Amino acid sequence: MTANELVNRCGILQSTLYRSLDVLGLAALLRERDKTNPSGGQTTYCKRAFDDVLISVEETGVFSVTVEYGSQTTDERIADIWLMIEDEL
């Protein structure tokens, strides 16, 4: 989905969405891919980066979160590596 599609579906402000997407990206829960439009410019598509999330709460009140990631294609792994490099620059 694109950011505009998410804004329309969730009914939130675009600025709120972008802040949330940044947080999800930093937590490695979201993948973003840029695609060049035939008319010029780029569109960013968002996709979840995990298969499952399990939240457990013990009787003591301690909780844990387990995130299960599926396998990535080679292209997705390379794109993620480049994104990490860009973040470091």
C-alpha positions in Angstrom: 0.0 0.0 0.0 1.1 3.6 -0.5 1.0 6.2 2.2 -2.0 7.8 0.7 -3.9 4.5 0.6 -3.1 4.0 4.3 -4.2 7.5 5.2 -7.5 6.9 3.5 -8.0 3.5 5.0 -7.0 4.4 8.5 -8.6 7.9 8.6 -5.5 9.6 10.2 -3.5 12.6 9.3 -0.7 12.1 6.8 1.9 13.5 9.3 0.7 11.0 11.9 1.0 8.2 9.4 4.6 9.2 8.4 5.7 9.3 12.0 4.2 5.9 12.6 5.8 4.5 9.4 9.2 5.8 10.6 8.8 4.1 14.0 7.8 0.8 12.4 10.7 1.0 9.9 13.2 1.6 12.7 11.7 -1.4 14.6 12.2 -3.6 11.4 8.5 -4.2 11.2 7.9 -2.4 7.9 9.6 -2.5 4.5 9.4 0.4 2.2 10.1 0.1 -1.6 10.3 3.0 -4.0 9.0 2.5 -7.5 9.5 5.0 -10.3 6.3 6.2 -12.0 6.1 6.1 -15.8 5.2 9.8 -15.7 8.2 10.6 -13.5 8.6 10.8 -9.7 8.5 8.0 -7.2 5.9 6.2 -5.2 6.8 4.5 -1.9 5.0 1.2 -1.1 4.8 -0.1 2.4 4.7 -3.8 3.3 4.9 -5.5 6.7 8.2 -7.2 7.3 7.0 -9.9 9.7 4.8 -13.0 9.5 3.6 -13.1 13.1 3.7 -11.3 16.5 3.2 -13.2 19.7 2.7 -11.2 23.0 2.9 -13.3 26.2 2.0 -12.2 29.7 3.1 -14.2 32.7 1.2 -14.4 36.0 3.9 -12.1 37.5 3.0 -9.4 35.0 6.1 -9.8 32.9 5.4 -9.8 29.2 7.5 -10.7 26.2 7.1 -10.0 22.5 8.3 -12.4 19.8 8.3 -11.4 16.2 8.5 -14.1 13.5 10.0 -13.0 10.2 9.5 -14.9 7.0 12.2 -15.5 4.5 13.2 -12.6 2.3 14.0 -12.8 -1.4 17.6 -11.9 -2.4 16.3 -8.6 -3.8 14.6 -7.7 -0.5 17.7 -8.5 1.5 19.9 -6.4 -0.8 17.4 -3.5 -0.6 17.3 -3.7 3.2 21.2 -3.6 3.3 21.2 -0.5 1.1 18.6 1.1 3.4 20.8 0.5 6.4 23.8 1.9 4.6 21.9 5.0 3.7 20.8 5.5 7.3 24.5 5.4 8.4 25.5 8.1 5.9 
